[in-house]
Amino acid sequence: MAASRGAKIGIVLVVLAVILVGVLFVADRIAASTAQDRITEETRKQLAANSVTYEGDPSVKIAGFPFLTQVIAGEYEKITIALTKPQIEKVNLETLTVDAKAVKADARDLINGKGDVVAGEVTGQATMTWDNVRKLLEFSNLPQGVDPSAVDVKVVNNKIELRIPFQYQGFKVLIIANGSMVVESGKVRLKLESVTTDQGDLPKIVNDLVQANKSRLQVTVKLPGLPYNLVINSAETTDSGLRVIASAKDVPLSGQ
């Protein structure tokens, strides 16, 4: 009899424990959803204030489980904000993804939609197609007779290849410049490694002109300023386009 009663009590305790875990799980997810909605709304406001447009809604995800322990601590593991086809300063990107870490916010303020949300460290990645990169190329010291809009850009063996139609005194030649994307002072430029032509023997006057401009030619990618005070640190090339990686510290995610 006593054993039967003990078994029943044990079953009741197990059921209560399961219910409690379920309630805590639901509460955790509700709190996380509420916080994500808050960050999403703040993201919309900040992007609108900076005239940034995009397709659909921002995707906001708060990492880490359980979420309620982060709420109690007032510090959040990671918040990821992703935009599809954003347009910044009339420049079209394919994607923009921002990871905010060491995010601090008062628990009550975050849930109630008040107060500041500040990320200790933010990293971002932006991608764009070569068609859009081509529109942003700025050439310095191009020889006369070159139309910048006619320059073809492609990736060959993970190197940038520019094919530049050039015409001089009746001679037509294709200048082929190869190099890698580098970042200097937050700006992306093409570091040229070789400049040749598609023809072997050129008339001396044309060859001298090409060689004279070889070391002077500079190519910069005029990228727009990125949200959240992100500063570009590095650039990578892919078959489909350009990817830039940026970072910032102590960034407000709300109230800007």
RAFEN-V294710 format. One line per field, one symbol per residue. ss: DSSP state (H for helix, E for strand, - for the rest). phi: phi as a letter, one per 30 degrees, with the letter a starting at -180 (. if undefined). A space follows every 10 residues. Layout:
# RAFEN-V294710
ss->???
phi->???
This chain:
# RAFEN-V294710
ss->-HHHHHHHHH HHHHHHHHHH HHHHHHHHHH HHHHHHHHHH HHHHHHHHH- --EEEEEEEE EE----HHHH HHH-EEEEEE EEEEEEEE-- EE--EEEEEE EEEE--HHHH HH-----EEE EEEEEEEEEH HHHHHHEEEE -------HHH -EEEEE--EE EEEEEEEE-- EEEEEEEEEE EEEE--EEEE EEEEEEE--- ---HHHHHHH HHHH---EEE E--------- EEEEEEE--- EEEEEEEEEE EE----
phi->.ddddddddd dddddddddd dddddddddd dddddddddd dddedddddc hccadicdcb bcdjbddddd dddibceabc cbbchdbbhi cccdbbbbcc chdcadeddd ddibicbbcd bbbbbbbadd eddedcdccc idddjccedc dccacbhicd bcccdbbbhi ccbcdccbab dbcbhiccbc ddcabbbdbd cceedddddd ddcedcdbbb cddddddihd cdcabbcbdc lcbccbaabh cdcbid
